[in-house]
Amino acid sequence: MNPMTAARSPLSPADRPQLGLRERKKIKTREAIRAATYALIKEQGYDATTVEQIAERAEVSPSTVFRYFPTKEDIVLTDEYDPLMLEELRARPADEPWMDSVRHVMRMAYEGLMAEDPDMIRLRTHLAFKIPAVRARMVESMSETGRVLRQALAERSGLDPDGLEVRVCAMSLIGGIMEASLYWAENDFEGDLSDHLNHALDVLEHGLPTKKP
């Protein structure tokens, strides 16, 4: 393949491989649990919503909920795009600038999520801003994502994924994305989240802007 030719996009629904019945059932169950969780939170608030209530609304057992999501916070924070983002990064041309690859992946993931349910994205971000347990789990989850990102960075650069340079680069990116999302929620969702994400990437790529006199 020509290195300048765009590779297939795992985040594009038309380009995803066909899933077997077992995997489709798993995705359907995860989606039912998430939908039940968000509906209950809208009705009665986060703290009042229990795993037992979620299971009843989703028509599954509490043990099934925990099998798919270790904690209630994970139901809020996890989506189907998480495992696809690494695939998308790996599919980008090898000589494409790293930040261009990241912008591409972030744009595709954001567009996919907003096309599915923009209200869910706002609610998720609001909970991460307002609920300490969700924010704490968000930080833990982002650290796990950072370890995956380190692997993608190492493959692209040939550096050690456990090396300081790769760790700093990966976690700076993860932290920037998290802060852009929280900034959006703190400011009553003013503007477009994609603009805030791009602004965060600009700061990471070019540094702080010069203060105007």
C-alpha positions in Angstrom: 0.0 0.0 0.0 1.2 3.5 -0.8 2.1 5.1 2.6 0.3 8.3 1.6 -2.9 6.4 0.8 -5.5 6.5 3.5 -5.9 3.1 5.1 -9.3 1.5 5.9 -11.1 3.0 8.8 -12.1 0.6 11.6 -14.3 3.4 13.0 -16.4 3.6 9.8 -19.4 1.3 10.2 -19.2 0.2 6.5 -15.6 -0.9 6.9 -16.0 -2.9 10.1 -15.9 -6.7 9.7 -19.1 -8.6 10.0 -19.6 -9.8 13.6 -20.8 -13.3 14.5 -24.1 -13.9 16.4 -22.3 -14.2 19.8 -20.5 -10.9 19.5 -23.7 -9.2 18.2 -25.6 -10.5 21.3 -22.9 -9.1 23.5 -23.0 -5.7 22.0 -26.8 -5.7 22.2 -26.6 -6.6 25.9 -24.1 -3.8 26.6 -26.2 -1.3 24.7 -29.3 -2.4 26.7 -27.5 -2.0 30.0 -26.1 1.5 29.0 -29.5 2.6 27.8 -31.2 1.5 31.0 -28.5 3.3 33.1 -28.9 6.6 31.3 -32.7 6.4 31.4 -32.7 5.8 35.2 -30.1 8.5 35.8 -32.2 11.0 33.9 -35.3 10.0 35.9 -33.9 9.9 39.4 -30.2 10.9 39.4 -26.9 9.1 39.5 -26.7 8.3 43.2 -30.2 6.9 43.5 -29.7 4.5 40.5 -28.6 1.0 41.6 -27.2 -1.9 39.7 -30.3 -3.9 40.6 -32.5 -1.2 39.1 -30.4 -1.2 36.0 -30.5 -4.9 35.6 -34.3 -4.9 36.0 -34.7 -2.2 33.4 -32.3 -3.9 31.0 -34.0 -7.3 31.6 -30.8 -9.0 32.7 -29.4 -10.2 36.0 -27.2 -8.0 38.3 -24.4 -10.6 37.7 -24.7 -10.0 34.0 -24.3 -6.2 34.5 -21.1 -6.8 36.5 -19.9 -9.3 33.9 -20.0 -6.6 31.3 -19.1 -3.6 33.5 -17.1 -4.0 36.7 -18.6 -0.8 38.2 -21.6 1.4 37.8 -19.1 4.2 36.7 -17.9 1.9 33.9 -21.4 1.8 32.4 -21.3 5.5 32.1 -17.8 5.9 30.7 -17.4 2.9 28.4 -18.5 2.8 24.7 -17.9 0.6 21.7 -15.3 3.1 20.2 -12.7 2.5 22.9 -11.1 -0.7 21.4 -11.5 0.7 17.8 -9.4 3.8 18.3 -6.1 1.9 18.6 -7.0 0.0 15.4 -7.7 3.3 13.7 -4.3 4.7 14.8 -2.5 1.6 13.5 -4.4 1.9 10.2 -3.1 5.4 9.5 -0.2 5.9 7.0 3.2 5.3 8.6 4.6 8.6 7.6 1.6 10.7 8.6 2.5 13.2 11.4 1.5 11.7 14.7 -0.8 14.6 15.7 -2.5 14.5 12.3 -3.3 10.8 13.0 -4.6 11.7 16.4 -6.8 14.4 15.1 -8.2 12.0 12.5 -9.1 9.4 15.1 -10.6 11.9 17.5 -12.7 13.4 14.8 -14.1 10.1 13.7 -14.8 8.9 17.2 -16.5 12.1 18.1 -18.6 12.2 14.9 -19.6 8.6 15.5 -20.7 9.2 19.1 -22.5 12.4 18.4 -24.4 10.8 15.4 -25.6 8.0 17.7 -26.7 10.1 20.7 -25.5 13.6 21.4 -27.5 13.9 24.6 -25.7 10.8 26.0 -22.4 12.5 25.4 -23.5 15.6 27.3 -24.9 13.5 30.2 -21.7 11.4 30.4 -19.5 14.5 30.5 -21.8 16.2 33.0 -21.5 13.2 35.3 -17.7 13.2 35.0 -17.7 16.8 36.0 -20.3 16.6 38.8 -20.0 13.1 40.3 -16.6 12.4 42.2 -16.9 8.6 41.7 -17.4 9.0 38.0 -14.5 11.5 37.7 -12.2 9.2 39.7 -13.0 6.2 37.5 -12.6 8.4 34.4 -9.0 9.2 35.5 -8.4 5.4 36.1 -9.9 4.6 32.7 -7.8 7.3 30.9 -4.7 5.8 32.5 -5.6 2.4 31.0 -6.2 4.1 27.6 -2.9 5.7 28.0 -1.2 2.4 28.2 -2.8 1.3 25.0 -1.8 4.6 23.4 1.8 4.0 24.5 1.8 0.8 22.5 0.6 2.6 19.3 3.2 5.3 19.8 5.9 2.8 20.3 4.9 1.0 17.1 5.0 4.3 15.2 8.2 5.6 16.6 10.2 2.5 17.3 10.7 3.6 20.9 10.2 1.6 24.1 6.5 1.8 25.2 7.7 1.9 28.8 10.2 4.7 28.1 9.7 8.1 29.6 9.4 9.9 26.3 6.5 7.7 25.2 4.8 7.8 28.6 4.9 11.6 28.7 3.6 11.9 25.2 0.8 9.5 25.7 -0.4 10.8 29.0 -0.1 14.4 27.9 -2.5 13.6 25.1 -4.9 11.7 27.4 -4.9 14.5 29.9 -5.5 17.1 27.3 -8.5 15.2 26.0 -9.9 14.8 29.5 -9.5 18.5 30.3 -11.1 19.6 27.1 -14.2 17.5 27.9 -14.4 18.8 31.5 -14.0 22.3 30.3 -16.9 21.8 27.9 -19.1 20.6 30.8 -17.9 23.4 33.2 -19.0 26.0 30.6 -22.5 24.6 30.2 -21.6 22.8 27.0 -21.0 26.1 25.2 -19.5 25.6 21.7 -18.7 22.3 20.0 -16.7 19.6 21.9 -14.7 18.9 18.7 -13.5 22.5 18.7 -12.3 22.2 22.3 -10.6 18.9 21.5 -8.8 20.5 18.5 -7.8 23.4 20.7 -6.3 21.0 23.3 -4.4 19.3 20.5 -3.1 22.6 19.3 -1.7 23.4 22.7 0.0 20.0 22.9 1.4 20.4 19.5 2.6 24.0 19.6 2.8 24.9 23.3 1.1 27.7 25.2 0.2 30.7 23.1 2.2 33.9 23.7 0.4 36.2 26.0 -0.8 39.3 24.2 0.4 42.7 25.5 
